[in-house]
Amino acid sequence: MAKIAVYFFSIILLFAANSALPALAPAPNLLFLFAVLYAFKKNEPDFLWIAFFSGFLLDVFSGGAFGAYMVSLLIVAFMVNYATRNFFSADPNPAVMLAVIFAANLSMLALVYFINLMIARFGSLALFSPQISLGSEAWISVGLNLIFAPLVYLLTIFDDHLLKAGT
Amino acid sequence: MRFIYTKQFVIFAVLLAVSALLMFLHSTGDLRAIESAAAETPRPFIYVISGFGKGAENIFSYFSSVSLLNKTNADLKNQVIALREENALLEQYKLENNVLKQELDYRSGAPFKLVLASVVGYDTAANSDAMVIAAGMGQGVSTGDAVVAQGVLIGEISEADAYTSKVLLLTDPSVKLEAGISGTGDNGILRGDYSGITLGMISQAAQISKGQEVISAGLSGKIPSGLLIGTIGDIKSNKSDLLQSATVLSSAELSNLSLVDVIIK
């Protein structure tokens, strides 16, 4: 229960923080970072729940196809966790983590774009506005994610401490 | 392929399926209540955090507005300088226009033949009070001609070239001119002394006082009589002196002339 509360408030807090950055448009995607950074923790399936609910929240406020963030974030987080468990024997160093975040970010951009495109073509999305274009804004957003990653990582560490203290 | 039997993959697959279900429910409109609840949940947090965000935004906007104000201020300063330059030019035109009007007024009623000449410059190199005008022998100007500005005698031609002439101003020490006090018939000799003009050699019997008009006597040379020179300033001599002398205040701005007339005889 404590775990659910901690994750819930973390997700809400990060989403609110993301919303409070109107001047930084394009802004970093703090929920994406939170989900991906939790995916680095090898033996916990919590990152999947985090990715799911983070994606759900992003979809609720997104102007694109509903579910694009949910599915994309789930797949990306799963891939990151799979890579971490299979290719890194020890905990990855910060440089590797940033490289993985960069790759994950590109993967998510592509997935969101693809899902939006598919739903626009075959589904109910009448007007496809490619909010995630591969233009300069997307690259700035990727760069901002790399900058904000350490801050979100600190939050994950803080959450872990809270949970340990709770148990 | 063993990873598909792991707990994580099962959860992943289930969540993917749930996602697909939610996407379907969203398309049918059955997810509206949940979406509304999800949208409302972070609202208080957004409200609180955006308060901090607004504060930070205000700080950034303060700095950006300062830089904008600095730029605007610099632009306005440049505009002020440009307008001042333009204003100075217009003032100059206005001044020249007034001078021209006065010259034209004088010329229309003048009993002499006049040659209008603009002042080219003052002779600063030589140790004299002189200036060069843009009229010379080509226009009929010759040495000794009287030079007036708005009807006030200011000097005489000392050198005449083809198209320019040098004018010795009345303040030049080499100028020596017969002049009289208007309305009295008393005459004296006018001399320049750089700082001003002195009317000397006036009979002790003459009644001179401050403010009296001094005019040219026209006794010799080409300078006609009756031209206004200026007014009596300070009386320099004492009662015991053989002759009287007084300073003369020129009625023209000798140091600031732009247009003059040469009287051609």
Interface residues (C-beta under 8 A of the other chain):
Chain A: I12 L13 F15 A16 A17 S19 A20 L21 P22 A23 P45 L48 W49 A51 F52 G55 F56 L57 V60 F61 A65 F66 G67 M70 V71 L74 I75 F78 N81 Y82 G123 S124
Chain B: F3 K7 Q8 F9 I11 F12 L15 L16 V18 S19 A20 L22 M23 H26 S27 L31 E35 A38 A39 T41 P42 F45 I46 V48 I49 S50 F52 G53 K54 E57 F60
